[in-house]
């Protein structure tokens, strides 16, 4: 039987949730699918549960490997896939019974490179109070979503950030060597999508929420951790990998680079300036490492050519950081105030409350919140997911 859709499920110690996920996948209304489960060195009963599902449904395939992270696990699944399209599902999530039939039918009808649906988001972390939420894109088909159009507010910028609510043409992935960044354990979806954008201009969106995403769960990488420093480091690693990927394909010398820089600038603002920003909340040693990573990225994308094309606020932001001392000072506080008051920037933005000499003694600064302009706070509250579709595009 030919396979229309390969569904890749990276699994690591998810025995408590795996049956729910597999039941939703094996119960799909679409029959010509394969379900590739990559057991990433699990130490619980994950492997045993997967074998049970394989015995019940011949469409289930299992790949066992030593623990290497979600990016490598997904890459292993992609290497084994034979379907016309590829989809990804996290092992603690669930999908609607008709999700893959809906996406495949729509993609085949329009000959789309990527088909995207909405998702429902819920929380399963006992000490986290998070209301149910989700995201629905506007219905549409965009046959010419080129990389240079990847700026804030474009269809692709609103859809990037997750892979589990998408179907992607396998031939496109194979011909262009598109893979997840090994070692990137957070935000890997976002940077994969930014690489995918380069070669996938035909985008189709379905507003229905067909995917059910478990936002938090005990033991997950996003539950019970301090996200600031880890997210910052992962973003820098992802941005560097992305810049090298684009550089190898000559895109850093094309108009596409301005879309890339525009998008990544927003990622950096949430670390350097926004309420949850990490830059002034970590040790001076960590700040030096983070700032060095930022400068390295600017060099990779060709800052001398890019900066003159940015608006004056973005130029000021970049130049401040390029010349920034590793401790808070009057200029960084002033810049935070100015950035927070600019129309269209997400507030509130923060500036250090402690004097610079307190910071020099090693005391982390506290922060004051600068009220956001009217209407901006509402957009911020609608974009809580750190790697979700609207997490950066609404800025």
C-alpha positions, 0 to 999 in steps of 0.5 A: 500500500502506498503511503500518503502521510508519514507521521513522526512521533519522537518519544522519551519517557512518555509512558503516562501519555503515549496510549492517548496519543497513539489511540488518536493516531491509529484511529485516523479516518485516513488509512494510508498513513505510517506512524513512525515512533522514535524511542529516544532512549526511554528508561520507562515503559515507553518502548513496551507500550510502542511494541504493543501498538505495533502488534495491534496496528501494522502501520506503526513502525518503531526506531530505537536509538540512544537518547539524543534529543528531540531534534535528532529523534525527528531527523531519524524519523524523517530519514525513514519516512516514505510518505508523500507528506510528513507530519509531526506529533508530540507523544503527549499530545492528541489529534482530531480523528480527521486531522491528517485527512483534512490537511492532506486533501487540502494540500493535494488540491492546491499542490501546497508545500505546507498545510497548516491547521489551528490547535487547541492548547491545554495545561497538565502541570499541577502547580500551573494555573493556565486557562485553555487556549489555542490558535486558529489561522485565517483560511487561505492559500498563499502560492508565493510566500517567498523568503524575502516577504518573511516580515512581521505580519505576513502569513508565514510569520504567523504560522512559524514556530511549531511543526506539529500542526503542519503537513510538509511535502517530503520531496521538498525536505529531501531535495533541500536537506532540511533537518532539525538542528541537532542539540537544539532542545528548545525552540527547534520547531521555530528554526526548522520552520525558518529554514523550511520557509526558504524552499516552501512558498506554497502555503495553505492554512485551515482555521479548524483546531485539529491538534491538541497541544499539552502545554505543560506536563510534569517532567517536560522541558517546559514545566517547572523551569526558569525559561529565561537563560535557557531560552536565551541560549537556545535562541542564540544557538538556533539563530546561529545555525539558521544564519549558517544555513542561509549563508550556505545557500547564498541567501545572506546576500539576497533581500531575504536577509532583511526578513530574517533579521527582522524576525530574529530582532523580535526574538532578541528583544524579549530577552534583552528588554521585555518583562521576561527578559534574561539579560539583566537577570543573570550573572555578569559572566553569563551576560558576557557569553550571551552578548558575545553570541549576539555579536557573533550572529550579527557578524554572520548576517553581515551587520555592516550591510544590514544595519543601514536598512533597519529603521532607526529604532532597530539600528539603535537597539543593535548599536547599543548592544554592540557597544553595550557594557556587560552591566546595566547603565543609564543608556540601556535604561533610557533605551528600554524606556524609548522602546516601550513607548514606540507605537507597535512595540510590545510592552511593558518593557523593563529597565533596571531599578538598581543603580549601576554600582549595585549591579557592579557589586554582583546584585541582580537588578530589580525591574520597573515595568513601563506601561505598554501603549494602548492595545499592546498589552492585549496582543501580548496576552494573546501570544504567551507561547514562547515558540508559538505562531504569534509569539514574535509576529505580533510585536 
